[in-house]
């Protein structure tokens, strides 16, 4: 399944209108640990300086696409817990819990979740993510994040090559 999902990511990479995250066998802890490990390597190699560290850098270190907040988190299965899911990204998200399994999720479940979001979303502004303000630091951090994302995309492209070819059955 991993090569197929990588191929799907590759094929939709430049989409601009909508973004949906589908997470299978995913843990938020792994995201955070991967980000910390990436930063540790960057600090060790002097690619980044200690004063470059910020909430923004930590958040972006594991993001494939520059971070946008999660607006709605739809939890299937009837469970009312997040289970280590999008721990960082969903901090200010509207949480909607549905009592169906993922394969049975239908269009009307999505419509209901969006309507619930529109009715119940908080009107409190989300605080901005703090970032080091020095121009030198911004330049260094932006270069690091660009290289990190290029490396992640290269890994996805390699995985996508292993995906089975789409075949039309007549």
Secondary structure as UniProt FT lines:
FT   HELIX           2..11
FT   TURN            12..14
FT   HELIX           28..44
FT   TURN            45..46
FT   HELIX           50..52
FT   HELIX           55..60
FT   TURN            61..62
FT   STRAND          72..75
FT   TURN            77..78
FT   TURN            87..92
FT   STRAND          94..97
FT   HELIX           102..104
FT   HELIX           107..120
FT   HELIX           135..160
FT   TURN            161..162
//
